[in-house]
Amino acid sequence: MAFSADELRVLRRALATALNPAPLQDDDVQDCLRLAESVDESVAEAGRLRAFLLADLVRYRQALPGSLTGYLELLQDALAAGYDPGADDLAALRALRHNPTAGALLARCQVLAERSVRARLARVAQAQAPVRAAVTGGPRARLLALPGGRAADEGGAGPGAPGKPAPRPPEPGERPVPKPSEVFPPRRRPVPPPPPEERVAG
């Protein structure tokens, strides 16, 4: 964007006022407003020209290989205007790499595309960093044992944990419950018969 001599004087006065605030005369205010309008018009016009350039680039790319010269020229202009080459541009340049200009543009576009991808990944990682910090940065809550859990099954080893109830002592005159060994005495093993020699001797 180029400024005329009058616009540069207005811009210089506006910058000086921004650095050292002071009341402005009405003429200076009007000059600043006109300069702002001119800048807005120039930005809008640049956006329209960029849109036309990219539309022409798509049309020339779709007409390849017959539109080789025009496509390469438009691609160079688009790159100079800050265009990030896409996958379609890289595929077209790979198909045209036999052309020296296309080969040079392919190497340049690969570098720009890789740089653009890295910048997008960095923005995504920077946007997700506060979310990760909020999820993992807080203090971890202590885990408390609930009654009736594994500690109770293991006999309540912890302090204050209820253990197994002690057996109730028998009351006077109450017959104690017999043990299983008393009700069912162990079976005696049968004695093996003596050898035949001992029977004959007997």
C-alpha positions as CSV (number, residue, x, y, z in Angstrom):
1,M,0.0,0.0,0.0
2,A,1.5,3.3,-1.1
3,F,0.7,6.7,0.5
4,S,0.9,10.1,-1.1
5,A,2.9,13.0,0.4
6,D,-0.3,14.5,1.9
7,E,-1.4,11.2,3.4
8,L,2.1,10.7,4.9
9,R,1.9,14.1,6.6
10,V,-1.5,13.3,8.0
11,L,-0.2,9.9,9.2
12,R,2.8,11.5,10.8
13,R,0.6,13.9,12.7
14,A,-1.7,11.1,13.8
15,L,1.2,9.1,15.1
16,A,2.7,12.1,17.0
17,T,-0.7,12.7,18.6
18,A,-1.0,9.0,19.6
19,L,2.5,9.2,21.3
20,N,1.9,12.6,22.9
21,P,-1.9,13.1,23.4
22,A,-2.9,16.7,22.7
23,P,-6.1,18.3,21.5
24,L,-6.5,18.4,17.7
25,Q,-7.9,21.1,15.4
26,D,-11.0,20.3,13.4
27,D,-9.0,20.2,10.1
28,D,-6.6,17.6,11.6
29,V,-9.5,15.5,12.7
30,Q,-11.1,15.6,9.3
31,D,-7.7,14.7,7.6
32,C,-7.4,11.7,9.9
33,L,-10.9,10.5,9.1
34,R,-10.3,10.8,5.4
35,L,-7.0,8.9,5.7
36,A,-8.8,6.1,7.6
37,E,-11.5,5.9,4.9
38,S,-8.8,5.7,2.2
39,V,-7.0,2.9,4.1
40,D,-10.3,1.0,4.5
41,E,-11.0,1.3,0.8
42,S,-7.5,0.1,-0.1
43,V,-7.9,-2.9,2.2
44,A,-11.3,-3.8,0.7
45,E,-9.9,-3.4,-2.9
46,A,-6.9,-5.6,-2.0
47,G,-9.3,-8.3,-0.8
48,R,-11.4,-8.1,-4.0
49,L,-8.2,-8.4,-6.1
50,R,-7.0,-11.3,-4.1
51,A,-10.4,-13.1,-4.5
52,F,-10.2,-12.5,-8.3
53,L,-6.7,-13.8,-8.4
54,L,-7.5,-17.0,-6.6
55,A,-10.5,-17.6,-8.7
56,D,-8.4,-17.2,-11.9
57,L,-5.8,-19.5,-10.3
58,V,-8.4,-22.3,-9.9
59,R,-9.7,-21.9,-13.4
60,Y,-6.2,-22.1,-14.9
61,R,-5.3,-25.1,-12.7
62,Q,-8.4,-26.9,-13.9
63,A,-7.4,-26.2,-17.5
64,L,-3.9,-27.8,-17.2
65,P,-1.7,-28.7,-19.0
66,G,-2.9,-26.4,-21.7
67,S,-2.8,-23.4,-19.4
68,L,0.7,-24.1,-18.1
69,T,2.2,-20.7,-18.6
70,G,-0.7,-18.7,-17.3
71,Y,-1.1,-21.0,-14.3
72,L,2.5,-20.7,-13.3
73,E,2.4,-16.9,-13.6
74,L,-0.8,-16.6,-11.5
75,L,0.6,-19.0,-8.9
76,Q,3.7,-16.8,-8.5
77,D,1.5,-13.7,-8.1
78,A,-0.6,-15.5,-5.5
79,L,2.4,-16.6,-3.6
80,A,3.7,-13.0,-3.6
81,A,0.4,-11.9,-2.1
82,G,0.6,-14.3,0.8
83,Y,-1.3,-17.3,-0.7
84,D,-0.7,-20.7,1.0
85,P,-0.6,-23.4,-1.7
86,G,-3.0,-26.3,-1.2
87,A,-2.9,-29.9,-2.0
88,D,-4.3,-29.3,-5.5
89,D,-1.5,-26.9,-6.3
90,L,1.1,-29.4,-5.1
91,A,-0.4,-32.2,-7.1
92,A,-0.5,-30.0,-10.3
93,L,3.1,-29.0,-9.8
94,R,4.2,-32.6,-9.3
95,A,2.6,-33.5,-12.6
96,L,4.4,-30.6,-14.3
97,R,7.8,-31.0,-12.6
98,H,9.4,-31.6,-16.0
99,N,9.1,-27.9,-16.5
100,P,12.0,-26.0,-14.8
101,T,9.7,-23.2,-13.6
102,A,7.2,-25.7,-12.2
103,G,9.9,-27.7,-10.5
104,A,11.2,-24.6,-8.7
105,L,7.7,-23.6,-7.7
106,L,7.1,-27.1,-6.4
107,A,10.1,-26.9,-4.1
108,R,8.9,-23.4,-2.9
109,C,5.3,-24.5,-2.4
110,Q,6.3,-27.6,-0.4
111,V,8.3,-25.4,2.0
112,L,5.4,-23.0,2.4
113,A,2.8,-25.8,2.8
114,E,4.9,-27.4,5.5
115,R,5.3,-24.1,7.3
116,S,1.6,-23.5,7.2
117,V,0.8,-26.9,8.6
118,R,3.2,-26.4,11.5
119,A,1.7,-23.0,12.2
120,R,-1.8,-24.5,12.4
121,L,-0.7,-27.3,14.6
122,A,1.0,-24.8,16.9
123,R,-2.2,-22.7,17.1
124,V,-4.2,-25.8,18.0
125,A,-1.7,-26.9,20.7
126,Q,-1.7,-23.4,22.1
127,A,-5.5,-23.4,22.2
128,Q,-5.7,-26.8,23.9
129,A,-3.0,-26.0,26.5
130,P,-5.3,-24.1,29.0
131,V,-7.8,-27.0,28.7
132,R,-5.1,-29.6,29.7
133,A,-3.9,-27.4,32.5
134,A,-7.5,-27.1,33.9
135,V,-8.0,-30.9,33.7
136,T,-4.6,-32.0,35.2
137,G,-3.5,-29.0,37.2
138,G,-5.9,-29.2,40.2
139,P,-5.1,-31.1,43.4
140,R,-6.0,-34.8,43.4
141,A,-8.7,-35.8,45.8
142,R,-7.9,-38.3,48.5
143,L,-9.5,-41.7,48.2
144,L,-11.4,-42.8,51.3
145,A,-12.3,-46.3,52.2
146,L,-16.1,-46.9,52.4
147,P,-17.6,-49.2,55.1
148,G,-18.3,-52.7,54.0
149,G,-15.5,-52.8,51.4
150,R,-12.5,-55.0,51.1
151,A,-11.2,-54.0,54.5
152,A,-14.3,-55.4,56.1
153,D,-13.9,-58.7,54.2
154,E,-10.3,-59.0,55.4
155,G,-11.2,-58.7,59.1
156,G,-11.1,-54.9,59.5
157,A,-7.3,-54.4,59.8
158,G,-7.7,-50.7,59.9
159,P,-8.2,-48.7,63.1
160,G,-11.7,-48.6,64.3
161,A,-12.9,-51.2,61.8
162,P,-15.3,-53.7,63.2
163,G,-13.9,-57.3,63.4
164,K,-15.7,-60.7,63.4
165,P,-18.1,-61.1,66.4
166,A,-16.7,-63.2,69.2
167,P,-18.5,-66.5,70.0
168,R,-21.1,-66.2,72.8
169,P,-20.1,-68.1,76.0
170,P,-22.6,-70.8,77.0
171,E,-25.0,-70.0,79.9
172,P,-25.0,-72.1,83.1
173,G,-26.9,-75.3,82.7
174,E,-27.0,-75.0,78.9
175,R,-25.6,-78.0,77.0
176,P,-22.8,-77.0,74.7
177,V,-23.1,-77.6,71.0
178,P,-21.1,-80.8,70.2
179,K,-18.2,-80.5,67.8
180,P,-18.4,-82.3,64.4
181,S,-15.6,-84.7,65.5
182,E,-17.7,-85.7,68.5
183,V,-20.9,-86.4,66.5
184,F,-19.0,-88.1,63.7
185,P,-16.0,-89.9,65.1
186,P,-13.1,-90.6,62.7
187,R,-13.3,-94.0,61.0
188,R,-10.6,-96.5,62.0
189,R,-8.4,-97.8,59.3
190,P,-8.8,-101.6,58.7
191,V,-5.9,-103.7,59.9
192,P,-4.3,-105.6,56.9
193,P,-4.4,-109.4,57.2
194,P,-1.1,-111.2,58.3
195,P,1.1,-112.8,55.6
196,P,0.5,-116.4,54.7
197,E,3.6,-117.6,56.5
198,E,2.4,-116.2,59.8
199,R,-1.0,-117.9,59.4
200,V,0.7,-121.3,58.8
201,A,3.0,-120.9,61.7
202,G,0.0,-120.0,63.9
